[in-house]
Amino acid sequence: MSTLTDIFEKKGIEDKEREILAHPAWHGDFSGMECEDLLRGLLPGSYLLREGEKKFQYYLSFVIGDSFT
Protein backbone atom coordinates (compact mmCIF):
# COMPACT_ATOMS: atom_id res chain seq x y z
CA MET A 1 0.00 0.00 0.00
CA SER A 2 1.31 3.47 -0.88
CA THR A 3 1.91 6.03 1.81
CA LEU A 4 1.22 9.73 1.34
CA THR A 5 4.97 10.29 1.09
CA ASP A 6 5.20 7.74 -1.74
CA ILE A 7 2.33 9.41 -3.57
CA PHE A 8 3.81 12.92 -3.21
CA GLU A 9 7.29 11.74 -4.27
CA LYS A 10 5.84 10.01 -7.33
CA LYS A 11 3.82 13.12 -8.21
CA GLY A 12 6.99 15.22 -7.93
CA ILE A 13 8.86 12.90 -10.29
CA GLU A 14 5.99 12.87 -12.77
CA ASP A 15 5.81 16.69 -12.69
CA LYS A 16 9.55 16.90 -13.41
CA GLU A 17 9.21 14.37 -16.21
CA ARG A 18 6.45 16.48 -17.84
CA GLU A 19 8.72 19.52 -17.53
CA ILE A 20 11.58 17.67 -19.26
CA LEU A 21 9.34 16.34 -22.05
CA ALA A 22 8.00 19.85 -22.72
CA HIS A 23 11.48 21.43 -22.84
CA PRO A 24 12.47 22.82 -26.28
CA ALA A 25 15.74 20.83 -26.15
CA TRP A 26 13.87 17.50 -25.76
CA HIS A 27 14.53 15.10 -28.65
CA GLY A 28 13.15 11.86 -27.24
CA ASP A 29 14.47 8.51 -28.44
CA PHE A 30 17.64 9.55 -30.26
CA SER A 31 20.93 7.66 -30.26
CA GLY A 32 24.20 9.30 -29.30
CA MET A 33 25.23 9.32 -32.98
CA GLU A 34 21.98 11.01 -34.02
CA CYS A 35 22.59 13.66 -31.35
CA GLU A 36 26.10 14.28 -32.65
CA ASP A 37 24.65 14.77 -36.15
CA LEU A 38 22.11 17.28 -34.83
CA LEU A 39 24.69 19.19 -32.79
CA ARG A 40 27.46 19.19 -35.41
CA GLY A 41 28.22 22.75 -36.55
CA LEU A 42 26.30 24.40 -33.70
CA LEU A 43 27.84 26.87 -31.28
CA PRO A 44 29.58 25.70 -28.09
CA GLY A 45 26.99 25.49 -25.32
CA SER A 46 24.30 24.13 -27.66
CA TYR A 47 22.61 21.10 -26.13
CA LEU A 48 19.76 18.62 -26.33
CA LEU A 49 18.04 16.20 -23.99
CA ARG A 50 17.18 12.61 -24.84
CA GLU A 51 15.84 9.42 -23.29
CA GLY A 52 17.98 6.97 -21.37
CA GLU A 53 17.54 3.21 -21.34
CA LYS A 54 15.38 3.21 -18.19
CA LYS A 55 12.36 5.17 -17.00
CA PHE A 56 13.32 8.56 -15.51
CA GLN A 57 16.82 8.30 -17.02
CA TYR A 58 17.90 11.05 -19.41
CA TYR A 59 21.00 12.16 -21.28
CA LEU A 60 22.25 15.68 -21.84
CA SER A 61 24.36 16.03 -24.98
CA PHE A 62 26.16 19.29 -25.61
CA VAL A 63 28.83 21.00 -27.68
CA ILE A 64 32.24 21.91 -26.21
CA GLY A 65 34.39 23.57 -28.83
CA ASP A 66 34.61 21.08 -31.72
CA SER A 67 33.57 18.04 -29.66
CA PHE A 68 30.41 16.56 -28.19
CA THR A 69 29.64 15.22 -24.74
C-alpha positions as a printed NumPy array, in Angstrom:
array([[  0.   ,   0.   ,   0.   ],
       [  1.31 ,   3.469,  -0.883],
       [  1.908,   6.025,   1.81 ],
       [  1.217,   9.732,   1.336],
       [  4.97 ,  10.294,   1.089],
       [  5.198,   7.744,  -1.739],
       [  2.325,   9.411,  -3.571],
       [  3.812,  12.92 ,  -3.213],
       [  7.288,  11.737,  -4.273],
       [  5.835,  10.009,  -7.327],
       [  3.824,  13.123,  -8.209],
       [  6.989,  15.224,  -7.933],
       [  8.863,  12.904, -10.285],
       [  5.994,  12.87 , -12.767],
       [  5.809,  16.693, -12.688],
       [  9.551,  16.901, -13.409],
       [  9.209,  14.371, -16.213],
       [  6.449,  16.476, -17.837],
       [  8.719,  19.518, -17.528],
       [ 11.578,  17.67 , -19.259],
       [  9.345,  16.337, -22.051],
       [  8.005,  19.849, -22.722],
       [ 11.484,  21.431, -22.844],
       [ 12.469,  22.816, -26.277],
       [ 15.736,  20.825, -26.148],
       [ 13.874,  17.497, -25.758],
       [ 14.531,  15.103, -28.651],
       [ 13.153,  11.855, -27.245],
       [ 14.468,   8.512, -28.439],
       [ 17.645,   9.555, -30.259],
       [ 20.927,   7.662, -30.265],
       [ 24.203,   9.296, -29.305],
       [ 25.234,   9.323, -32.98 ],
       [ 21.979,  11.007, -34.015],
       [ 22.585,  13.656, -31.345],
       [ 26.095,  14.284, -32.653],
       [ 24.654,  14.766, -36.145],
       [ 22.107,  17.283, -34.826],
       [ 24.69 ,  19.194, -32.792],
       [ 27.459,  19.193, -35.415],
       [ 28.222,  22.746, -36.546],
       [ 26.3  ,  24.398, -33.705],
       [ 27.844,  26.87 , -31.282],
       [ 29.579,  25.703, -28.088],
       [ 26.988,  25.491, -25.316],
       [ 24.297,  24.127, -27.655],
       [ 22.608,  21.099, -26.13 ],
       [ 19.764,  18.619, -26.325],
       [ 18.041,  16.202, -23.991],
       [ 17.183,  12.608, -24.836],
       [ 15.845,   9.418, -23.293],
       [ 17.976,   6.973, -21.372],
       [ 17.536,   3.213, -21.341],
       [ 15.382,   3.209, -18.188],
       [ 12.361,   5.171, -16.996],
       [ 13.317,   8.556, -15.511],
       [ 16.821,   8.303, -17.023],
       [ 17.896,  11.054, -19.409],
       [ 20.996,  12.158, -21.278],
       [ 22.247,  15.68 , -21.842],
       [ 24.356,  16.027, -24.983],
       [ 26.161,  19.29 , -25.607],
       [ 28.832,  21.004, -27.679],
       [ 32.235,  21.906, -26.208],
       [ 34.385,  23.569, -28.831],
       [ 34.608,  21.084, -31.719],
       [ 33.57 ,  18.043, -29.656],
       [ 30.415,  16.565, -28.191],
       [ 29.636,  15.217, -24.739]])
